[in-house]
Amino acid sequence: MKIFYLILTLIFAFFIVTFSQFNSAPVTIKYYYLQEIVVPAYMLIFVALMAGIIITGLLGVVERFRLNRTISRLNKTIRDLRKELRDHEAPPMVEDRKKISNPSP
């Protein structure tokens, strides 16, 4: 399994290196009154990719916290309903053993 991950890592690294080589043309970034920034195209693409990964990860964490809170609330509701059901159920019927062992005619 470790070899499989190593091979995948090497393929991914090769993809990144070749992508960087083919997309090394300079790109000028202008935004309103800020100074013009010149970066290679691959750097701009990688920064955008990383920003997307980080934003998606943060949204995933927020969703997980929301779902955990919902699960906790629903589990509390289930516990309360089970307790209420136990409180309202009839006590078990216990028959007298004398009557069962010596039935009267």
C-alpha positions as a LaTeX table, in Angstrom:
\begin{tabular}{lrrr}
\hline
Residue & $x$ (\AA) & $y$ (\AA) & $z$ (\AA) \\
\hline
Met1 & 0.00 & 0.00 & 0.00 \\
Lys2 & 2.89 & 2.34 & 0.77 \\
Ile3 & 4.30 & 1.73 & $-2.71$ \\
Phe4 & 0.92 & 2.63 & $-4.22$ \\
Tyr5 & 0.91 & 5.97 & $-2.36$ \\
Leu6 & 4.52 & 6.58 & $-3.36$ \\
Ile7 & 3.69 & 5.99 & $-7.02$ \\
Leu8 & 0.67 & 8.30 & $-6.81$ \\
Thr9 & 2.79 & 10.98 & $-5.13$ \\
Leu10 & 5.44 & 10.71 & $-7.82$ \\
Ile11 & 2.84 & 10.97 & $-10.60$ \\
Phe12 & 1.29 & 14.00 & $-8.92$ \\
Ala13 & 4.70 & 15.65 & $-8.47$ \\
Phe14 & 5.53 & 14.97 & $-12.13$ \\
Phe15 & 2.21 & 16.57 & $-13.14$ \\
Ile16 & 2.95 & 19.67 & $-11.08$ \\
Val17 & 6.46 & 20.05 & $-12.50$ \\
Thr18 & 5.38 & 19.63 & $-16.12$ \\
Phe19 & 2.38 & 21.91 & $-15.62$ \\
Ser20 & 4.68 & 24.57 & $-14.19$ \\
Gln21 & 7.07 & 24.26 & $-17.12$ \\
Phe22 & 4.32 & 24.61 & $-19.74$ \\
Asn23 & 2.59 & 27.53 & $-17.98$ \\
Ser24 & 5.48 & 29.76 & $-16.97$ \\
Ala25 & 4.36 & 32.80 & $-19.02$ \\
Pro26 & 4.16 & 35.97 & $-16.90$ \\
Val27 & 0.73 & 37.27 & $-15.98$ \\
Thr28 & 0.11 & 40.85 & $-14.82$ \\
Ile29 & $-2.45$ & 41.27 & $-12.07$ \\
Lys30 & $-4.10$ & 44.68 & $-11.64$ \\
Tyr31 & $-6.75$ & 45.42 & $-9.06$ \\
Tyr32 & $-8.08$ & 48.97 & $-8.79$ \\
Tyr33 & $-5.30$ & 51.21 & $-7.47$ \\
Leu34 & $-2.98$ & 48.49 & $-6.22$ \\
Gln35 & 0.44 & 48.09 & $-7.74$ \\
Glu36 & 0.67 & 45.75 & $-10.74$ \\
Ile37 & 1.94 & 42.30 & $-9.79$ \\
Val38 & 3.66 & 40.05 & $-12.31$ \\
Val39 & 3.58 & 36.32 & $-11.50$ \\
Pro40 & 3.91 & 33.16 & $-13.58$ \\
Ala41 & 0.60 & 31.68 & $-14.76$ \\
Tyr42 & 1.11 & 28.40 & $-12.90$ \\
Met43 & 1.59 & 30.30 & $-9.63$ \\
Leu44 & $-1.70$ & 32.14 & $-10.12$ \\
Ile45 & $-3.48$ & 28.86 & $-10.88$ \\
Phe46 & $-1.97$ & 27.10 & $-7.85$ \\
Val47 & $-2.86$ & 29.98 & $-5.53$ \\
Ala48 & $-6.44$ & 29.90 & $-6.80$ \\
Leu49 & $-6.55$ & 26.13 & $-6.33$ \\
Met50 & $-5.23$ & 26.35 & $-2.77$ \\
Ala51 & $-7.69$ & 29.14 & $-1.91$ \\
Gly52 & $-10.52$ & 26.94 & $-3.17$ \\
Ile53 & $-9.30$ & 23.96 & $-1.17$ \\
Ile54 & $-9.01$ & 26.04 & 2.02 \\
Ile55 & $-12.45$ & 27.65 & 1.60 \\
Thr56 & $-14.07$ & 24.28 & 0.86 \\
Gly57 & $-12.34$ & 22.72 & 3.88 \\
Leu58 & $-13.56$ & 25.49 & 6.18 \\
Leu59 & $-17.11$ & 25.10 & 4.87 \\
Gly60 & $-16.83$ & 21.35 & 5.48 \\
Val61 & $-15.73$ & 21.92 & 9.07 \\
Val62 & $-18.63$ & 24.33 & 9.67 \\
Glu63 & $-21.08$ & 21.79 & 8.19 \\
Arg64 & $-19.65$ & 19.02 & 10.36 \\
Phe65 & $-20.11$ & 21.13 & 13.53 \\
Arg66 & $-23.67$ & 21.93 & 12.50 \\
Leu67 & $-24.46$ & 18.26 & 11.89 \\
Asn68 & $-22.89$ & 17.21 & 15.21 \\
Arg69 & $-25.01$ & 19.78 & 17.03 \\
Thr70 & $-28.14$ & 18.47 & 15.25 \\
Ile71 & $-27.23$ & 14.87 & 16.12 \\
Ser72 & $-26.71$ & 15.79 & 19.78 \\
Arg73 & $-30.05$ & 17.60 & 19.90 \\
Leu74 & $-31.87$ & 14.63 & 18.30 \\
Asn75 & $-30.17$ & 12.14 & 20.65 \\
Lys76 & $-31.33$ & 14.24 & 23.62 \\
Thr77 & $-34.87$ & 14.21 & 22.24 \\
Ile78 & $-34.72$ & 10.42 & 21.88 \\
Arg79 & $-33.46$ & 10.03 & 25.48 \\
Asp80 & $-36.24$ & 12.29 & 26.78 \\
Leu81 & $-38.92$ & 10.42 & 24.82 \\
Arg82 & $-37.64$ & 7.02 & 26.02 \\
Lys83 & $-37.66$ & 8.28 & 29.62 \\
Glu84 & $-41.21$ & 9.56 & 29.18 \\
Leu85 & $-42.25$ & 6.21 & 27.68 \\
Arg86 & $-40.74$ & 4.31 & 30.64 \\
Asp87 & $-42.50$ & 6.62 & 33.10 \\
His88 & $-45.90$ & 6.01 & 31.49 \\
Glu89 & $-45.73$ & 2.27 & 30.88 \\
Ala90 & $-47.69$ & $-0.03$ & 33.14 \\
Pro91 & $-45.80$ & $-1.95$ & 35.85 \\
Pro92 & $-45.14$ & $-5.61$ & 35.02 \\
Met93 & $-47.80$ & $-8.09$ & 36.04 \\
Val94 & $-46.62$ & $-10.51$ & 38.74 \\
Glu95 & $-48.86$ & $-13.45$ & 39.46 \\
Asp96 & $-48.99$ & $-15.17$ & 42.81 \\
Arg97 & $-46.96$ & $-18.42$ & 42.65 \\
Lys98 & $-49.30$ & $-20.19$ & 45.11 \\
Lys99 & $-52.23$ & $-19.85$ & 42.77 \\
Ile100 & $-50.22$ & $-21.20$ & 39.84 \\
Ser101 & $-48.75$ & $-24.23$ & 41.68 \\
Asn102 & $-52.00$ & $-25.14$ & 43.57 \\
Pro103 & $-54.93$ & $-24.30$ & 41.39 \\
Ser104 & $-58.15$ & $-24.43$ & 43.32 \\
Pro105 & $-60.96$ & $-26.63$ & 41.92 \\
\hline
\end{tabular}
